[in-house]
Amino acid sequence: MDQGSIARILKQVSGGGDEIQQLQKALLDYLDENTETDASLVFSRKFYIAQWFRDTTMETEKAIKSQKDEDSSEGTHHAKDVETTGQIMQRAESRKTFLRSIIKTAPSQFSTLKMNSDTVDYEDACLIVRYLASMRPFAQSFDIYLTQ
């Protein structure tokens, strides 16, 4: 991954939230901006929103499950794990709130919320997609799957 380009995109995209949320917003802005030229981008935009919402929900469920597993085993790192679980839950809730606000916004209204129309071009959008895909659990454990 070209971390320099990712850092440049993050600097251009002004907004709150974490790095992932900023990149998601930049990608959604790009897709929304180009829906007039390619109608399939409307589907892509909806797919990404749904997939990110699902990923956030799965992350929250895993955190709750790991907390319950720790409660039953009463490990020595229990307090640290609960804090980490709380942080995961808080981050997941903020991402869900962000995605809900994007879903509720009509496409015509969304175009008025854009930061800059020239912030992300095609190459940057491809880089964002690759970067966000690399953050998914399957991509992170792909070497393990290949080895097995």
Residue pairs with C-beta under 8 A, 6 or more apart in sequence:
1 127
1 130
1 131
1 134
2 127
5 124
5 127
6 23
6 127
6 128
6 131
9 23
9 26
9 119
9 120
9 124
9 127
9 128
10 19
10 22
10 23
12 26
12 115
12 116
12 119
12 120
13 22
13 23
13 25
13 26
13 115
13 119
13 120
14 115
15 21
15 22
15 25
15 115
17 25
17 94
17 95
17 98
18 91
18 94
20 95
20 132
20 135
21 94
21 95
21 98
23 128
23 131
23 132
24 48
24 52
24 98
24 132
25 98
25 102
26 119
26 120
26 124
26 128
27 48
27 120
27 125
27 128
27 129
27 132
28 45
28 48
28 49
28 102
28 110
29 114
29 115
29 117
29 119
29 120
30 120
30 121
30 124
30 125
30 128
31 41
31 42
31 44
31 45
31 48
31 125
32 41
32 45
32 107
32 110
32 111
32 114
33 111
33 114
33 117
34 41
35 41
35 42
35 45
35 107
42 107
49 99
49 102
49 103
52 95
52 99
53 96
53 99
55 136
56 92
56 95
56 96
56 99
57 92
57 96
59 88
59 92
60 88
60 89
60 92
63 84
63 85
63 88
63 89
63 92
64 85
64 89
66 81
66 85
67 81
67 82
67 85
70 77
70 78
70 81
70 82
71 78
75 81
102 110
105 113
120 128
133 139
134 140
138 145
